[in-house]
Amino acid sequence: MADDSDKQEAPSAQKIRKAREEGNVAKSPELVAFIGIVVGIFVIFALFSFWLENLKGIYITCLEFFKIDFEFNNVFGLFLKLLTHIGLMLMPIFGALILAGIMGNIAQFGFLLAPKVLKPKFGKLNPIKGLKNIFSLKKLLDGLMITAKVFIAFVLGGGLILLFLQGLPNVTMLSIFSQMTWVRDKALILIASLLILFFVMAMSDFLIKKYQYIKSLRMSKQEVKDEYKQQEGNPEIKAKIRQIMMKNTMGKMMKAIPTANVVVTNPTHYAIALRFADNDPAPVVVAKGVDHLAIRIKGIAREHNIEIIENKPLARELYKQVDLEQPIPRSLFEAVAMVFAQVKAIQEQHRQNLSKTP
């Protein structure tokens, strides 16, 4: 296995995808907690009047205990009524916090279902390994970071409260309504200040967790090569497959040369065999090659009495523009038509010579 010092390459998309399938993602619990705090405060303010009504109902229910006969049915009925009021108070905040936790995680790494995480891993039950994790350097650093964050929040909150208390003597001279307004304003300032601090801490923690996550997935050069081989296939095997495919194509091409009407040559470097049958919309290239392959094409053409016409510009263009078993483009129609006219003239001359032979 490669040493961590050798893992300097950025993780590939495939490695990140595999890590996600195993539930290994960059996740900051502090960001989820911050979203939960914001949602919780919003729900408290939004449902304040609703909670007052339920608190009133709880108070009235508690008073009813002193008015009824102390029997099981009476007590049980009041107890259910009390639980109903408490449930109605707690359900919205619990539901909102659960939803905030889900949305906080989705915002960090998207929607993810990782069934592999649910599989039991008995290796985690090793007590020695568990003790090592508890007393590891990472756990120590995490504990120090949490302590530092709590200390900063305590200093900020305590400093603001001390600052507010300096104006308290003047507030005592105000009316009750003004005093309540002063308390509300200072409470909002304290909450807003702490929320800004928690947001900065949460985003910092998220960026740190993201960096650590990417760092943990870094790959060595050998791992990158091995993954490339798995994705793209072994280069040697691919070369062998290309060689076999080329051989098969070559054999098929050589068998198609006897069906050609003419071979256009360079004359030495290029050779292109053209076929123009009744079912062809235009002349078709059935074989083409350069150098040694061109010599083989011309040799097979001579064996089957196929005319070989020298036309250097046309041979180059046919080789460059037209693939095997493809018709020629319209731009070459005129030049190819002249070649077929030459073939027809040569064949006509051969027939006349044969008719004159006694």
BALOBA-1460 file (C-alpha; in Angstrom, 3 decimals):
// residues 358
<rec num="1" residu="m" x="0.000" y="0.000" z="0.000"/>
<rec num="2" residu="a" x="1.253" y="3.488" z="-0.850"/>
<rec num="3" residu="d" x="2.502" y="5.688" z="1.982"/>
<rec num="4" residu="d" x="0.445" y="8.803" z="2.791"/>
<rec num="5" residu="s" x="3.410" y="10.925" z="1.711"/>
<rec num="6" residu="d" x="3.112" y="9.418" z="-1.796"/>
<rec num="7" residu="k" x="-0.570" y="10.316" z="-2.087"/>
<rec num="8" residu="q" x="-0.338" y="13.752" z="-3.656"/>
<rec num="9" residu="e" x="-2.756" y="13.291" z="-6.574"/>
<rec num="10" residu="a" x="-6.285" y="14.701" z="-6.370"/>
<rec num="11" residu="p" x="-8.961" y="12.007" z="-5.938"/>
<rec num="12" residu="s" x="-10.668" y="10.884" z="-9.106"/>
<rec num="13" residu="a" x="-14.409" y="11.089" z="-9.688"/>
<rec num="14" residu="q" x="-14.634" y="7.299" z="-9.427"/>
<rec num="15" residu="k" x="-12.928" y="7.230" z="-6.003"/>
<rec num="16" residu="i" x="-15.208" y="9.996" z="-4.707"/>
<rec num="17" residu="r" x="-18.227" y="8.085" z="-6.035"/>
<rec num="18" residu="k" x="-17.124" y="4.871" z="-4.297"/>
<rec num="19" residu="a" x="-16.546" y="6.788" z="-1.065"/>
<rec num="20" residu="r" x="-20.094" y="8.210" z="-1.296"/>
<rec num="21" residu="e" x="-21.506" y="4.704" z="-1.817"/>
<rec num="22" residu="e" x="-19.814" y="3.683" z="1.451"/>
<rec num="23" residu="g" x="-21.246" y="6.727" z="3.243"/>
<rec num="24" residu="n" x="-17.886" y="8.493" z="3.376"/>
<rec num="25" residu="v" x="-18.665" y="12.165" z="2.693"/>
<rec num="26" residu="a" x="-17.500" y="15.577" z="3.882"/>
<rec num="27" residu="k" x="-19.849" y="16.484" z="6.702"/>
<rec num="28" residu="s" x="-19.733" y="19.146" z="9.400"/>
<rec num="29" residu="p" x="-21.946" y="18.440" z="12.442"/>
<rec num="30" residu="e" x="-21.519" y="22.069" z="13.500"/>
<rec num="31" residu="l" x="-23.160" y="23.307" z="10.297"/>
<rec num="32" residu="v" x="-26.113" y="20.991" z="10.920"/>
<rec num="33" residu="a" x="-26.284" y="22.231" z="14.523"/>
<rec num="34" residu="f" x="-26.218" y="25.865" z="13.369"/>
<rec num="35" residu="i" x="-29.099" y="25.278" z="10.950"/>
<rec num="36" residu="g" x="-30.970" y="23.566" z="13.790"/>
<rec num="37" residu="i" x="-30.430" y="26.559" z="16.081"/>
<rec num="38" residu="v" x="-31.677" y="29.004" z="13.437"/>
<rec num="39" residu="v" x="-34.737" y="26.863" z="12.681"/>
<rec num="40" residu="g" x="-35.411" y="26.361" z="16.417"/>
<rec num="41" residu="i" x="-35.325" y="30.105" z="17.119"/>
<rec num="42" residu="f" x="-37.599" y="30.786" z="14.156"/>
<rec num="43" residu="v" x="-40.090" y="28.146" z="15.329"/>
<rec num="44" residu="i" x="-40.041" y="29.553" z="18.887"/>
<rec num="45" residu="f" x="-40.932" y="33.037" z="17.665"/>
<rec num="46" residu="a" x="-43.440" y="31.766" z="15.095"/>
<rec num="47" residu="l" x="-45.297" y="29.504" z="17.545"/>
<rec num="48" residu="f" x="-44.995" y="31.665" z="20.666"/>
<rec num="49" residu="s" x="-48.723" y="32.443" z="20.875"/>
<rec num="50" residu="f" x="-49.559" y="28.787" z="20.165"/>
<rec num="51" residu="w" x="-47.331" y="27.696" z="23.056"/>
<rec num="52" residu="l" x="-48.895" y="30.245" z="25.377"/>
<rec num="53" residu="e" x="-52.292" y="28.712" z="24.657"/>
<rec num="54" residu="n" x="-50.981" y="25.216" z="25.413"/>
<rec num="55" residu="l" x="-49.243" y="26.425" z="28.573"/>
<rec num="56" residu="k" x="-52.576" y="27.865" z="29.625"/>
<rec num="57" residu="g" x="-54.175" y="24.493" z="28.949"/>
<rec num="58" residu="i" x="-51.476" y="22.733" z="31.003"/>
<rec num="59" residu="y" x="-52.041" y="25.139" z="33.883"/>
<rec num="60" residu="i" x="-55.808" y="24.590" z="33.810"/>
<rec num="61" residu="t" x="-55.318" y="20.818" z="33.619"/>
<rec num="62" residu="c" x="-52.989" y="20.877" z="36.633"/>
<rec num="63" residu="l" x="-55.623" y="22.836" z="38.605"/>
<rec num="64" residu="e" x="-58.227" y="20.221" z="37.769"/>
<rec num="65" residu="f" x="-56.230" y="17.655" z="39.753"/>
<rec num="66" residu="f" x="-57.339" y="19.448" z="42.930"/>
<rec num="67" residu="k" x="-61.030" y="19.439" z="41.935"/>
<rec num="68" residu="i" x="-61.633" y="15.829" z="40.964"/>
<rec num="69" residu="d" x="-61.952" y="12.634" z="42.936"/>
<rec num="70" residu="f" x="-58.652" y="10.816" z="43.101"/>
<rec num="71" residu="e" x="-59.742" y="7.805" z="41.045"/>
<rec num="72" residu="f" x="-57.899" y="5.938" z="38.323"/>
<rec num="73" residu="n" x="-60.183" y="6.947" z="35.440"/>
<rec num="74" residu="n" x="-60.185" y="10.624" z="36.444"/>
<rec num="75" residu="v" x="-56.442" y="10.780" z="36.992"/>
<rec num="76" residu="f" x="-55.698" y="8.828" z="33.796"/>
<rec num="77" residu="g" x="-57.963" y="11.119" z="31.755"/>
<rec num="78" residu="l" x="-56.282" y="14.260" z="33.085"/>
<rec num="79" residu="f" x="-52.874" y="12.675" z="32.536"/>
<rec num="80" residu="l" x="-53.703" y="12.003" z="28.834"/>
<rec num="81" residu="k" x="-54.967" y="15.561" z="28.495"/>
<rec num="82" residu="l" x="-51.719" y="16.869" z="29.967"/>
<rec num="83" residu="l" x="-49.646" y="14.702" z="27.619"/>
<rec num="84" residu="t" x="-51.701" y="15.986" z="24.675"/>
<rec num="85" residu="h" x="-50.873" y="19.607" z="25.507"/>
<rec num="86" residu="i" x="-47.177" y="18.792" z="25.983"/>
<rec num="87" residu="g" x="-47.102" y="16.775" z="22.743"/>
<rec num="88" residu="l" x="-48.702" y="19.607" z="20.789"/>
<rec num="89" residu="m" x="-46.038" y="21.955" z="22.151"/>
<rec num="90" residu="l" x="-43.067" y="19.691" z="21.413"/>
<rec num="91" residu="m" x="-44.087" y="18.112" z="18.089"/>
<rec num="92" residu="p" x="-43.590" y="21.263" z="15.939"/>
<rec num="93" residu="i" x="-40.133" y="21.986" z="17.352"/>
<rec num="94" residu="f" x="-39.039" y="18.337" z="17.089"/>
<rec num="95" residu="g" x="-40.391" y="18.054" z="13.544"/>
<rec num="96" residu="a" x="-38.695" y="21.296" z="12.519"/>
<rec num="97" residu="l" x="-35.372" y="20.188" z="14.053"/>
<rec num="98" residu="i" x="-35.521" y="16.799" z="12.308"/>
<rec num="99" residu="l" x="-36.270" y="18.508" z="8.990"/>
<rec num="100" residu="a" x="-33.432" y="21.007" z="9.639"/>
<rec num="101" residu="g" x="-31.026" y="18.135" z="10.304"/>
<rec num="102" residu="i" x="-32.002" y="16.399" z="7.053"/>
<rec num="103" residu="m" x="-31.756" y="19.610" z="5.002"/>
<rec num="104" residu="g" x="-28.437" y="20.516" z="6.673"/>
<rec num="105" residu="n" x="-26.913" y="17.214" z="5.575"/>
<rec num="106" residu="i" x="-28.390" y="17.394" z="2.066"/>
<rec num="107" residu="a" x="-27.004" y="20.931" z="1.674"/>
<rec num="108" residu="q" x="-23.501" y="19.622" z="2.399"/>
<rec num="109" residu="f" x="-23.264" y="16.481" z="0.276"/>
<rec num="110" residu="g" x="-26.583" y="16.138" z="-1.582"/>
<rec num="111" residu="f" x="-29.174" y="13.381" z="-1.278"/>
<rec num="112" residu="l" x="-27.458" y="10.107" z="-0.439"/>
<rec num="113" residu="l" x="-28.620" y="6.574" z="0.328"/>
<rec num="114" residu="a" x="-25.739" y="4.352" z="1.447"/>
<rec num="115" residu="p" x="-27.000" y="0.845" z="2.386"/>
<rec num="116" residu="k" x="-23.401" y="-0.266" z="3.017"/>
<rec num="117" residu="v" x="-23.313" y="1.904" z="6.129"/>
<rec num="118" residu="l" x="-26.123" y="-0.172" z="7.661"/>
<rec num="119" residu="k" x="-24.137" y="-3.405" z="7.379"/>
<rec num="120" residu="p" x="-22.711" y="-4.465" z="10.768"/>
<rec num="121" residu="k" x="-18.930" y="-4.129" z="11.097"/>
<rec num="122" residu="f" x="-17.770" y="-6.299" z="13.967"/>
<rec num="123" residu="g" x="-14.275" y="-4.824" z="13.754"/>
<rec num="124" residu="k" x="-15.664" y="-1.669" z="15.361"/>
<rec num="125" residu="l" x="-16.453" y="-3.700" z="18.491"/>
<rec num="126" residu="n" x="-12.748" y="-4.134" z="19.212"/>
<rec num="127" residu="p" x="-12.235" y="-2.419" z="22.627"/>
<rec num="128" residu="i" x="-8.512" y="-1.850" z="22.064"/>
<rec num="129" residu="k" x="-9.184" y="-0.077" z="18.791"/>
<rec num="130" residu="g" x="-11.957" y="1.911" z="20.477"/>
<rec num="131" residu="l" x="-9.592" y="3.087" z="23.213"/>
<rec num="132" residu="k" x="-7.043" y="4.113" z="20.591"/>
<rec num="133" residu="n" x="-9.702" y="6.217" z="18.846"/>
<rec num="134" residu="i" x="-10.720" y="7.858" z="22.141"/>
<rec num="135" residu="f" x="-7.160" y="8.820" z="23.038"/>
<rec num="136" residu="s" x="-6.001" y="9.610" z="19.501"/>
<rec num="137" residu="l" x="-4.416" y="12.913" z="18.504"/>
<rec num="138" residu="k" x="-7.416" y="13.708" z="16.293"/>
<rec num="139" residu="k" x="-9.855" y="13.334" z="19.202"/>
<rec num="140" residu="l" x="-7.593" y="15.502" z="21.373"/>
<rec num="141" residu="l" x="-7.497" y="18.232" z="18.725"/>
<rec num="142" residu="d" x="-11.282" y="18.029" z="18.245"/>
<rec num="143" residu="g" x="-11.756" y="18.405" z="21.993"/>
<rec num="144" residu="l" x="-9.459" y="21.417" z="22.116"/>
<rec num="145" residu="m" x="-11.323" y="22.988" z="19.182"/>
<rec num="146" residu="i" x="-14.691" y="22.501" z="20.914"/>
<rec num="147" residu="t" x="-13.313" y="23.968" z="24.147"/>
<rec num="148" residu="a" x="-11.910" y="26.965" z="22.266"/>
<rec num="149" residu="k" x="-15.224" y="27.569" z="20.492"/>
<rec num="150" residu="v" x="-17.206" y="27.369" z="23.737"/>
<rec num="151" residu="f" x="-14.726" y="29.755" z="25.381"/>
<rec num="152" residu="i" x="-15.040" y="32.259" z="22.507"/>
<rec num="153" residu="a" x="-18.859" y="32.091" z="22.640"/>
<rec num="154" residu="f" x="-18.758" y="32.506" z="26.431"/>
<rec num="155" residu="v" x="-16.440" y="35.533" z="26.182"/>
<rec num="156" residu="l" x="-18.594" y="37.164" z="23.493"/>
<rec num="157" residu="g" x="-21.882" y="36.498" z="25.296"/>
<rec num="158" residu="g" x="-20.481" y="37.459" z="28.683"/>
<rec num="159" residu="g" x="-18.903" y="40.611" z="27.299"/>
<rec num="160" residu="l" x="-22.178" y="41.719" z="25.735"/>
<rec num="161" residu="i" x="-24.108" y="41.009" z="28.931"/>
<rec num="162" residu="l" x="-21.599" y="43.008" z="30.994"/>
<rec num="163" residu="l" x="-21.896" y="45.840" z="28.489"/>
<rec num="164" residu="f" x="-25.684" y="45.767" z="28.742"/>
<rec num="165" residu="l" x="-25.574" y="45.718" z="32.564"/>
<rec num="166" residu="q" x="-23.738" y="49.056" z="32.574"/>
<rec num="167" residu="g" x="-26.921" y="50.710" z="31.343"/>
<rec num="168" residu="l" x="-29.178" y="48.835" z="33.736"/>
<rec num="169" residu="p" x="-29.368" y="51.655" z="36.385"/>
<rec num="170" residu="n" x="-30.867" y="53.987" z="33.790"/>
<rec num="171" residu="v" x="-33.337" y="51.312" z="32.679"/>
<rec num="172" residu="t" x="-34.786" y="50.978" z="36.203"/>
<rec num="173" residu="m" x="-36.062" y="54.541" z="35.892"/>
<rec num="174" residu="l" x="-38.142" y="53.690" z="32.819"/>
<rec num="175" residu="s" x="-41.681" y="52.360" z="32.626"/>
<rec num="176" residu="i" x="-42.382" y="48.615" z="32.642"/>
<rec num="177" residu="f" x="-43.151" y="48.638" z="28.919"/>
<rec num="178" residu="s" x="-39.882" y="50.457" z="28.147"/>
<rec num="179" residu="q" x="-37.952" y="48.027" z="30.359"/>
<rec num="180" residu="m" x="-39.443" y="45.039" z="28.491"/>
<rec num="181" residu="t" x="-38.581" y="46.691" z="25.178"/>
<rec num="182" residu="w" x="-34.998" y="47.232" z="26.380"/>
<rec num="183" residu="v" x="-34.685" y="43.599" z="27.431"/>
<rec num="184" residu="r" x="-36.115" y="42.455" z="24.064"/>
<rec num="185" residu="d" x="-33.710" y="44.628" z="22.047"/>
<rec num="186" residu="k" x="-30.656" y="43.523" z="24.031"/>
<rec num="187" residu="a" x="-31.726" y="39.885" z="23.784"/>
<rec num="188" residu="l" x="-32.034" y="40.198" z="20.008"/>
<rec num="189" residu="i" x="-28.568" y="41.804" z="19.811"/>
<rec num="190" residu="l" x="-27.118" y="38.972" z="21.918"/>
<rec num="191" residu="i" x="-28.844" y="36.292" z="19.824"/>
<rec num="192" residu="a" x="-27.783" y="37.909" z="16.521"/>
<rec num="193" residu="s" x="-24.156" y="38.259" z="17.688"/>
<rec num="194" residu="l" x="-23.974" y="34.637" z="18.818"/>
<rec num="195" residu="l" x="-25.630" y="33.451" z="15.589"/>
<rec num="196" residu="i" x="-23.035" y="35.302" z="13.500"/>
<rec num="197" residu="l" x="-20.279" y="33.733" z="15.607"/>
<rec num="198" residu="f" x="-21.807" y="30.261" z="15.286"/>
<rec num="199" residu="f" x="-22.191" y="30.738" z="11.514"/>
<rec num="200" residu="v" x="-18.507" y="31.651" z="11.118"/>
<rec num="201" residu="m" x="-17.535" y="28.656" z="13.263"/>
<rec num="202" residu="a" x="-19.823" y="26.317" z="11.330"/>
<rec num="203" residu="m" x="-18.540" y="27.438" z="7.908"/>
<rec num="204" residu="s" x="-14.935" y="27.203" z="9.122"/>
<rec num="205" residu="d" x="-15.587" y="23.691" z="10.388"/>
<rec num="206" residu="f" x="-17.239" y="22.732" z="7.089"/>
<rec num="207" residu="l" x="-14.276" y="23.994" z="5.046"/>
<rec num="208" residu="i" x="-11.842" y="22.168" z="7.341"/>
<rec num="209" residu="k" x="-13.877" y="18.950" z="7.076"/>
<rec num="210" residu="k" x="-13.984" y="19.353" z="3.278"/>
<rec num="211" residu="y" x="-10.209" y="19.778" z="3.116"/>
<rec num="212" residu="q" x="-9.640" y="16.768" z="5.392"/>
<rec num="213" residu="y" x="-12.062" y="14.699" z="3.319"/>
<rec num="214" residu="i" x="-10.319" y="15.482" z="0.023"/>
<rec num="215" residu="k" x="-6.936" y="14.908" z="1.670"/>
<rec num="216" residu="s" x="-8.039" y="11.502" z="2.967"/>
<rec num="217" residu="l" x="-9.024" y="10.455" z="-0.578"/>
<rec num="218" residu="r" x="-5.798" y="11.565" z="-2.252"/>
<rec num="219" residu="m" x="-4.213" y="8.971" z="-4.509"/>
<rec num="220" residu="s" x="-0.689" y="7.931" z="-5.352"/>
<rec num="221" residu="k" x="0.512" y="7.926" z="-8.962"/>
<rec num="222" residu="q" x="0.345" y="4.127" z="-8.973"/>
<rec num="223" residu="e" x="-3.282" y="4.180" z="-7.779"/>
<rec num="224" residu="v" x="-4.143" y="6.632" z="-10.567"/>
<rec num="225" residu="k" x="-2.524" y="4.303" z="-13.130"/>
<rec num="226" residu="d" x="-4.278" y="1.229" z="-11.715"/>
<rec num="227" residu="e" x="-7.656" y="2.987" z="-11.769"/>
<rec num="228" residu="y" x="-7.074" y="4.122" z="-15.348"/>
<rec num="229" residu="k" x="-6.316" y="0.545" z="-16.347"/>
<rec num="230" residu="q" x="-9.518" y="-0.644" z="-14.693"/>
<rec num="231" residu="q" x="-11.603" y="2.021" z="-16.417"/>
<rec num="232" residu="e" x="-9.980" y="2.107" z="-19.824"/>
<rec num="233" residu="g" x="-8.522" y="-1.385" z="-19.918"/>
<rec num="234" residu="n" x="-4.925" y="-2.542" z="-20.060"/>
<rec num="235" residu="p" x="-3.099" y="-0.644" z="-22.879"/>
<rec num="236" residu="e" x="-1.363" y="-3.848" z="-23.992"/>
<rec num="237" residu="i" x="-4.664" y="-5.704" z="-24.242"/>
<rec num="238" residu="k" x="-6.270" y="-2.789" z="-26.089"/>
<rec num="239" residu="a" x="-3.343" y="-2.726" z="-28.536"/>
<rec num="240" residu="k" x="-3.751" y="-6.472" z="-29.093"/>
<rec num="241" residu="i" x="-7.505" y="-6.021" z="-29.700"/>
<rec num="242" residu="r" x="-6.804" y="-3.214" z="-32.185"/>
<rec num="243" residu="q" x="-4.276" y="-5.456" z="-33.929"/>
<rec num="244" residu="i" x="-6.810" y="-8.282" z="-34.232"/>
<rec num="245" residu="m" x="-9.498" y="-5.890" z="-35.477"/>
<rec num="246" residu="m" x="-7.099" y="-4.417" z="-38.029"/>
<rec num="247" residu="k" x="-6.181" y="-7.906" z="-39.201"/>
<rec num="248" residu="n" x="-9.831" y="-8.832" z="-39.626"/>
<rec num="249" residu="t" x="-10.512" y="-5.568" z="-41.481"/>
<rec num="250" residu="m" x="-7.497" y="-6.189" z="-43.685"/>
<rec num="251" residu="g" x="-8.674" y="-9.688" z="-44.580"/>
<rec num="252" residu="k" x="-12.154" y="-8.426" z="-45.390"/>
<rec num="253" residu="m" x="-10.707" y="-5.601" z="-47.477"/>
<rec num="254" residu="m" x="-8.511" y="-7.966" z="-49.512"/>
<rec num="255" residu="k" x="-11.502" y="-10.213" z="-50.240"/>
<rec num="256" residu="a" x="-13.447" y="-7.169" z="-51.501"/>
<rec num="257" residu="i" x="-10.790" y="-6.089" z="-54.054"/>
<rec num="258" residu="p" x="-11.985" y="-8.547" z="-56.784"/>
<rec num="259" residu="t" x="-15.374" y="-6.772" z="-56.750"/>
<rec num="260" residu="a" x="-13.709" y="-3.439" z="-57.711"/>
<rec num="261" residu="n" x="-13.916" y="-1.887" z="-61.181"/>
<rec num="262" residu="v" x="-10.690" y="0.127" z="-60.990"/>
<rec num="263" residu="v" x="-7.701" y="0.871" z="-58.731"/>
<rec num="264" residu="v" x="-6.510" y="4.492" z="-58.589"/>
<rec num="265" residu="t" x="-2.796" y="4.828" z="-57.759"/>
<rec num="266" residu="n" x="-0.195" y="7.461" z="-56.903"/>
<rec num="267" residu="p" x="1.491" y="5.344" z="-58.594"/>
<rec num="268" residu="t" x="3.825" y="3.959" z="-55.866"/>
<rec num="269" residu="h" x="2.583" y="5.191" z="-52.468"/>
<rec num="270" residu="y" x="-1.240" y="5.089" z="-52.696"/>
<rec num="271" residu="a" x="-3.750" y="2.582" z="-54.053"/>
<rec num="272" residu="i" x="-7.550" y="2.905" z="-53.789"/>
<rec num="273" residu="a" x="-9.932" y="0.268" z="-55.180"/>
<rec num="274" residu="l" x="-13.303" y="1.601" z="-56.399"/>
<rec num="275" residu="r" x="-16.474" y="-0.370" z="-57.041"/>
<rec num="276" residu="f" x="-19.495" y="0.942" z="-58.934"/>
<rec num="277" residu="a" x="-22.220" y="-1.702" z="-59.032"/>
<rec num="278" residu="d" x="-25.875" y="-1.351" z="-60.031"/>
<rec num="279" residu="n" x="-27.050" y="-1.106" z="-56.407"/>
<rec num="280" residu="d" x="-24.421" y="1.507" z="-55.448"/>
<rec num="281" residu="p" x="-25.642" y="5.126" z="-55.362"/>
<rec num="282" residu="a" x="-22.078" y="6.264" z="-56.168"/>
<rec num="283" residu="p" x="-18.644" y="4.659" z="-56.547"/>
<rec num="284" residu="v" x="-17.604" y="3.012" z="-53.257"/>
<rec num="285" residu="v" x="-14.104" y="2.602" z="-51.798"/>
<rec num="286" residu="v" x="-13.681" y="-1.134" z="-51.106"/>
<rec num="287" residu="a" x="-9.929" y="-1.047" z="-50.338"/>
<rec num="288" residu="k" x="-7.202" y="1.519" z="-49.752"/>
<rec num="289" residu="g" x="-3.621" y="1.524" z="-48.526"/>
<rec num="290" residu="v" x="-0.178" y="3.068" z="-48.725"/>
<rec num="291" residu="d" x="3.295" y="1.702" z="-49.463"/>
<rec num="292" residu="h" x="3.403" y="-2.121" z="-48.928"/>
<rec num="293" residu="l" x="-0.370" y="-2.377" z="-48.609"/>
<rec num="294" residu="a" x="-0.752" y="-0.410" z="-51.846"/>
<rec num="295" residu="i" x="1.522" y="-2.917" z="-53.593"/>
<rec num="296" residu="r" x="-0.630" y="-5.812" z="-52.314"/>
<rec num="297" residu="i" x="-3.817" y="-4.097" z="-53.549"/>
<rec num="298" residu="k" x="-2.348" y="-3.611" z="-57.010"/>
<rec num="299" residu="g" x="-1.106" y="-7.199" z="-57.065"/>
<rec num="300" residu="i" x="-4.567" y="-8.597" z="-56.345"/>
<rec num="301" residu="a" x="-6.036" y="-6.212" z="-58.933"/>
<rec num="302" residu="r" x="-3.661" y="-7.579" z="-61.616"/>
<rec num="303" residu="e" x="-4.576" y="-11.165" z="-60.677"/>
<rec num="304" residu="h" x="-8.239" y="-10.357" z="-61.383"/>
<rec num="305" residu="n" x="-7.614" y="-8.197" z="-64.477"/>
<rec num="306" residu="i" x="-8.807" y="-5.001" z="-62.770"/>
<rec num="307" residu="e" x="-7.590" y="-1.829" z="-64.467"/>
<rec num="308" residu="i" x="-5.027" y="0.296" z="-62.581"/>
<rec num="309" residu="i" x="-5.206" y="4.013" z="-63.384"/>
<rec num="310" residu="e" x="-2.569" y="6.504" z="-62.258"/>
<rec num="311" residu="n" x="-3.994" y="9.753" z="-60.880"/>
<rec num="312" residu="k" x="-1.894" y="11.260" z="-58.079"/>
<rec num="313" residu="p" x="-4.213" y="14.070" z="-56.819"/>
<rec num="314" residu="l" x="-7.309" y="11.852" z="-56.913"/>
<rec num="315" residu="a" x="-5.548" y="8.986" z="-55.133"/>
<rec num="316" residu="r" x="-4.489" y="11.266" z="-52.275"/>
<rec num="317" residu="e" x="-7.960" y="12.805" z="-51.905"/>
<rec num="318" residu="l" x="-9.735" y="9.431" z="-51.988"/>
<rec num="319" residu="y" x="-7.400" y="8.056" z="-49.334"/>
<rec num="320" residu="k" x="-7.808" y="11.119" z="-47.121"/>
<rec num="321" residu="q" x="-11.553" y="11.779" z="-47.467"/>
<rec num="322" residu="v" x="-13.283" y="8.402" z="-47.915"/>
<rec num="323" residu="d" x="-13.477" y="5.508" z="-45.445"/>
<rec num="324" residu="l" x="-13.850" y="1.853" z="-46.412"/>
<rec num="325" residu="e" x="-17.252" y="0.828" z="-47.764"/>
<rec num="326" residu="q" x="-18.262" y="4.485" z="-48.072"/>
<rec num="327" residu="p" x="-19.349" y="6.248" z="-51.295"/>
<rec num="328" residu="i" x="-17.195" y="9.040" z="-52.650"/>
<rec num="329" residu="p" x="-18.256" y="12.668" z="-51.970"/>
<rec num="330" residu="r" x="-19.878" y="14.803" z="-54.662"/>
<rec num="331" residu="s" x="-16.739" y="16.934" z="-54.918"/>
<rec num="332" residu="l" x="-14.893" y="13.958" z="-56.454"/>
<rec num="333" residu="f" x="-17.636" y="12.811" z="-58.839"/>
<rec num="334" residu="e" x="-16.150" y="14.496" z="-61.896"/>
<rec num="335" residu="a" x="-12.594" y="13.230" z="-61.319"/>
<rec num="336" residu="v" x="-13.810" y="9.665" z="-60.684"/>
<rec num="337" residu="a" x="-16.100" y="9.792" z="-63.723"/>
<rec num="338" residu="m" x="-13.045" y="10.624" z="-65.866"/>
<rec num="339" residu="v" x="-11.239" y="7.592" z="-64.386"/>
<rec num="340" residu="f" x="-14.177" y="5.290" z="-65.225"/>
<rec num="341" residu="a" x="-14.206" y="6.778" z="-68.716"/>
<rec num="342" residu="q" x="-10.520" y="5.844" z="-69.053"/>
<rec num="343" residu="v" x="-11.320" y="2.319" z="-67.864"/>
<rec num="344" residu="k" x="-14.111" y="2.010" z="-70.409"/>
<rec num="345" residu="a" x="-11.820" y="3.271" z="-73.189"/>
<rec num="346" residu="i" x="-9.090" y="0.793" z="-72.213"/>
<rec num="347" residu="q" x="-11.558" y="-2.115" z="-72.092"/>
<rec num="348" residu="e" x="-12.980" y="-1.086" z="-75.476"/>
<rec num="349" residu="q" x="-9.471" y="-1.003" z="-76.918"/>
<rec num="350" residu="h" x="-8.826" y="-4.529" z="-75.539"/>
<rec num="351" residu="r" x="-11.987" y="-5.845" z="-77.188"/>
<rec num="352" residu="q" x="-11.017" y="-4.320" z="-80.539"/>
<rec num="353" residu="n" x="-7.558" y="-5.857" z="-80.322"/>
<rec num="354" residu="l" x="-9.037" y="-9.256" z="-79.538"/>
<rec num="355" residu="s" x="-11.462" y="-9.006" z="-82.484"/>
<rec num="356" residu="k" x="-8.577" y="-8.255" z="-84.873"/>
<rec num="357" residu="t" x="-6.586" y="-11.271" z="-83.668"/>
<rec num="358" residu="p" x="-7.005" y="-14.126" z="-86.239"/>
